[in-house]
Amino acid sequence: MYIAQSKRKENIAEYILYLWQLEDLLRALQFSPEAIYSQLVAPHTHISEADKQTMFLWYMDIVNLLREEGKEQNGHLEHTLHLINDLNNLHLQLLKLPVGEKYRKVYATIIPEIPSLRSKLNNKDINDIELFFRTLYAVMLYHIKGDKTKEKDISDVINLISPVIAELADMYKKVERGEIDLFKE
C-alpha cells in the first residue's frame, strides 16, 4: 500500500507495473486472507497494528476488485487500464504539440520495432502505450523467472521501451502537477 502510494506520486509507469505484479501475487496467494496477511502484511514489523489493518484491508480491496471485474485468473484492473489510456492520450498529444518535441525524438527510436512487438505479444488491438506496458511486464516476468534464453531479448526491449515510457511518465507527472501546460507555445 505504502509502496503503491509512493510510486503513484513519483512515477505512474512504476505504479502501473507494481499493481500488475501485485495482482499476480494476490492470485498466487489464491486470494487467501490468511496468506495475504502472513506474506504481505505481517513482515512489516515497523508499523503499528492499526496500519497493518489498513494495509490488509487495502490488499483485500484489490482482491474484491479483481473478483468484481472477473479477473481472478488473469487480466488487469480497469483502474490501471484507465491510467494507460490517460498515458496514451498524453502520448497522442505529445506527438502533435510543440511541448512534445523531446518525446517525439525518443518515441521515434522505437517506431520501427512496434510491428515486431505486436507480433511477439500477438495483440494487434491495443494502443502503442499499452503494448509497451504489456511488453515491459512480460520482460519483468521473464526476469523474475530467471529465463536465461530470453536475456538478450530482455535487454533489447528494455533499452528501447524504457526511455519512451520514462519520458512519457515524466511528462505525465509534470502535466498532472501543473508544471507543464501542453497548449502553451
C-alpha positions in Angstrom: 0.0 0.0 0.0 2.7 2.5 1.0 4.8 1.5 -1.9 1.9 1.9 -4.3 1.2 5.4 -2.9 4.8 6.4 -3.3 5.0 5.1 -6.8 1.7 6.8 -7.8 3.1 10.2 -6.7 6.5 9.8 -8.3 6.2 7.6 -11.4 2.9 6.5 -13.0 4.6 3.8 -15.0 6.2 2.1 -12.0 2.9 2.4 -10.2 1.1 0.5 -13.0 3.7 -2.2 -13.2 3.7 -2.5 -9.4 -0.1 -3.0 -9.4 0.1 -5.6 -12.2 2.7 -7.5 -10.2 0.5 -7.2 -7.1 -2.5 -8.6 -9.0 -0.4 -11.7 -9.9 0.9 -12.0 -6.4 -2.6 -12.0 -4.9 -3.6 -14.6 -7.4 -0.6 -16.7 -6.5 -1.8 -16.4 -2.8 -5.2 -17.6 -4.1 -6.8 -14.5 -2.5 -6.5 -16.2 0.9 -6.8 -13.6 3.6 -4.5 -15.6 5.9 -1.8 -15.9 3.2 -2.1 -12.2 2.3 -1.8 -11.2 5.9 1.1 -13.5 6.6 3.1 -12.9 3.4 2.3 -9.2 2.7 1.3 -7.6 6.0 2.9 -9.4 8.9 6.5 -8.9 7.7 6.1 -5.1 8.2 7.2 -5.2 11.8 8.0 -1.5 11.8 4.4 -0.3 11.5 1.6 -0.2 14.1 -1.2 -2.8 14.3 -3.7 -0.1 13.0 -1.5 0.5 10.0 -1.2 -3.2 9.4 -5.0 -3.5 9.5 -5.3 -0.6 7.0 -2.7 -2.3 4.7 -4.5 -5.6 4.9 -7.9 -4.0 4.0 -6.2 -2.3 1.1 -5.0 -5.7 -0.2 -8.4 -7.2 0.3 -10.0 -4.2 -1.6 -7.8 -5.2 -4.6 -8.9 -8.8 -4.2 -12.5 -7.7 -4.2 -12.0 -5.5 -7.3 -10.3 -8.4 -9.2 -13.3 -10.6 -8.3 -15.9 -7.9 -9.2 -14.2 -7.4 -12.6 -14.0 -11.1 -13.2 -10.2 -11.1 -13.3 -9.5 -13.8 -10.8 -7.4 -15.8 -13.3 -5.8 -13.1 -15.4 -6.2 -9.6 -16.7 -5.6 -6.2 -15.2 -7.8 -3.9 -13.1 -9.8 -1.3 -15.0 -8.1 1.3 -12.8 -4.7 0.6 -14.4 -6.1 0.3 -17.9 -7.7 3.7 -17.5 -4.3 5.1 -16.4 -2.7 3.6 -19.5 -5.4 5.2 -21.6 -4.6 8.5 -20.0 -1.0 8.0 -20.8 -2.0 7.1 -24.4 -4.0 10.3 -24.7 -1.0 12.3 -23.5 1.2 10.3 -25.9 -1.1 11.4 -28.8 -1.0 15.0 -27.7 2.8 15.0 -27.4 3.1 13.6 -30.9 1.3 16.8 -32.2 2.0 19.6 -29.8 5.2 21.7 -29.6 5.8 20.7 -26.0 6.3 17.1 -27.2 9.4 17.7 -29.2 11.7 15.8 -26.9 9.2 13.0 -26.5 8.8 12.6 -30.3 12.5 12.1 -30.7 12.6 9.4 -28.0 9.5 7.7 -29.4 10.9 7.7 -33.0 13.6 5.3 -31.9 11.0 2.6 -31.2 8.6 3.1 -34.1 10.4 0.5 -36.4 10.2 -2.1 -33.6 6.4 -1.8 -32.9 5.3 -4.4 -35.5 7.7 -6.9 -34.1 6.5 -6.2 -30.5 2.9 -6.6 -31.7 3.8 -9.9 -33.3 5.6 -11.3 -30.3 2.7 -10.4 -28.0 0.2 -11.5 -30.6 -2.1 -8.5 -29.9 -2.9 -6.1 -32.7 -5.9 -4.4 -31.0 -4.1 -2.4 -28.3 -2.6 1.1 -28.5 1.2 1.5 -28.5 1.4 2.6 -24.9 -0.5 -0.5 -23.6 1.7 -2.6 -25.9 4.8 -1.1 -24.3 3.5 -1.8 -20.8 2.5 -5.3 -21.6 5.9 -5.9 -23.1 7.7 -4.4 -20.1 5.6 -6.6 -17.8 6.4 -9.7 -19.8 10.1 -8.8 -19.6 9.7 -8.3 -15.9 8.2 -11.8 -15.5 10.9 -13.4 -17.6 13.5 -11.8 -15.4 11.7 -12.9 -12.2 11.5 -16.5 -13.6 15.2 -16.3 -14.5 14.6 -17.3 -18.1 18.1 -17.0 -19.5 17.0 -17.9 -23.0 15.2 -14.5 -23.1 18.1 -12.5 -21.7 19.1 -10.8 -24.9 15.5 -10.0 -25.9 15.0 -8.6 -22.4 17.9 -6.1 -22.6 17.0 -5.1 -26.1 13.4 -4.4 -25.1 14.3 -2.6 -22.0 16.7 -0.4 -23.9 14.0 0.5 -26.5 10.9 0.9 -24.4 12.2 2.2 -21.1 13.3 5.6 -22.4 9.9 6.2 -24.1 7.9 5.2 -21.0 10.2 7.1 -18.7 9.8 10.3 -20.8 6.1 9.8 -21.0 5.8 9.2 -17.3 7.9 12.3 -16.6 5.7 14.4 -18.8 2.5 12.9 -17.2 3.8 13.9 -13.7 4.7 17.4 -14.9 1.3 17.9 -16.5 -0.5 16.5 -13.5 1.4 18.8 -11.2 0.8 21.8 -13.4 4.5 22.2 -14.2 3.8 22.0 -18.0 1.0 23.4 -20.0 0.5 21.2 -23.0 -1.0 24.0 -25.0 1.5 26.8 -24.2 3.6 27.8 -27.2 
